[in-house]
Amino acid sequence: MGEKKDKSNILIAYDSRTGNVEWLARQLGYPMKPVQEFNGEEVQEHIFLMTHTFGKGSITKATETFLNRYAGNTIGVCVSGDRRWGNLFGLAGDKIRLAYDIPLVRKIDVRGYPSDIEAVTGWLQQWKDNAE
């Protein structure tokens, strides 16, 4: 009989260039680890990815490398961007959703607002409640 994963075991994987995504990840209150520190090891936790849009709507290389190995463990993604980019705002999140079939939970303007933290925390809690 296989061992069941603990549904409350969530790990935040983050990719932060300027520190905004890391700061936001810290606000969620879960264990966290930079995507660059995932080295192909098996992960027991459910992963929630927090990343940012690079350039004109691209997924960063570090996030792409992470997703190529851990997309199956990833329950959702939150992406930071800058609304001044118009239609390109948070475009990496849309690309991740389409390419890896991972729910896009929230696009966040730069460092975000308290309402963003509440929304993401609420989504994670709802996911945990539904997974049990």
C-alpha positions, 0 to 999 in steps of 0.5 A: 500500500502506497504512502499518502502525501501529507496534503498540508505539506506545501513548499514555496519555490521562488525565483526573485531577481530584485527581491520582490518575489522573495519578500512576497513569498516570505509573507505567506508563512510556508517553508521556502526555497529558491528555484536555483537550489532544486537540484533534481532531488525528489521532493515530497512536498506540494510546491507553490511556485512564485516567479516573475516575468523577464523582459517582454513576457518571458519565463526566466531560465531558472524557472523554466529549468525548475518546471522541466523537473518539478511541474508535476509537483507544482500545484499553482503559480503566482507571478510578479510583474509591472502593470506599466508593461500593459498586455505583457504584465505577468505574461510569464504566468500565462505561459506557465499555465498553458505550457505546464498546465499549472493553475495561475493563481495571481498576477502581482504588480511588483511587490504586491498589496495586502489583498494579493497576500490574502488572495494567495494565502486564501487560495493555498488554504482552499487547496489544502482543504479540498485536497484532504 
